[in-house]
Amino acid sequence: MGVQDHDLAAACARLNMMAGHARPADLAGAVDAIRAMAQREGRLPVVAVARAIEAALARGERGVAVQGWIAMLGEAVGCDRSDADCGHIYLAAGAVRLAY
């Protein structure tokens, strides 16, 4: 695991710990930081899932739905692929998993 991967994984772990008690605005700020880091590193699956979380928060979703996307974000961070097609796969898997 490279330094960038470790930073993303640590940020996702912090986000996961926040998920049950943080205000939506605080979650959105943490997700935005992860998305920006992933964007700089070209980690398109992570960017795609982070955007899905941001959209869910913007729609007013809370609880299990957001926590499910956060779990998906952790999976995307652990993925070896960085291409856009993989990002689409994560979005589709999240939609099925979370029954959207």
N, C-alpha and C positions, 0 to 999 in steps of 0.2 A: 504494500500500500504506500503510495507516494505521499508527500507532505500535503498536497492539495486534497487528496482523497481523505486523509486523516482530518484535515480541517473541516471538510464537508460532513464527514461522519460525526465529528464532535458537535458541529452546529445542529445536525439532525437530532442527535441525542438530547441536546439542550431543548430543542423545540418539542420533542416528544415528552420531556419532563414538564414543560410548560402547559401542554395541551389540556390538561384536566382542570387548570385553575386560572390561567392567564386571561386577561381581557382580550377580546378579538383584535383590537388595535395593536396590542403587544405581539400577538401571534402573527399578525400581518407584517409587522416590522421585522420579526425574525425570519419569516418566510422570504420577504423581500431581500434580506441580506444573503440568504442561501441562494436565491435565484441569481442575484448579481455575481456572487462568487462562481457559481456554476457556469454562468454566461461567459465570464472571463476565461474560464478553463475549457470552454467548448463542450461542456457536458450537457448535451441537448436533452437527454431523457430527464435529467434532474430539473432542467429549466421548464420542461413541459409539465411535470408534476407540480412544481412550485407554482406555476401559473394556474393550474387547476385548483390548488389550495387557495390561492388569492381570490379566484372567482367564487369559490364556495363561501369564503368568509364575506365577500362583498354581497352575496345573495342572502346573507344572514344565517347561513348554516352553522351549526354548532355541534358539539358532542361527538357522537359516534361517526358521523359522516366526515367531519374534519380529521378526527383521529385516524380513520381509515386511510385518508389521503396522506397523512403524515407517515403512516406505516409504509405506504407505497413509495413515498419519498426516500425513506431509508433503503428500500430495496433498489431504487434507481441509483442511489449513491454507490451501492455495492456492485452495480452492473459494470462489466468490462467494456460494453459498447457505448459509444458517444454520438451515434448518428441519429438523424431526425426520424428515420423509420422506427428505431427502437423507442423513441419518445412516443410515437403514435401507438406502439404496442402497449406501453405502460398506461397511456390514457384509456385505451380500450379495456385493458385488464382492470383498471380502477373502476371504470363505469360498470363493468359486469360484476365485479366484487361488491361494489357498493349499491348495486341495483338501480342505476340511473337510466 
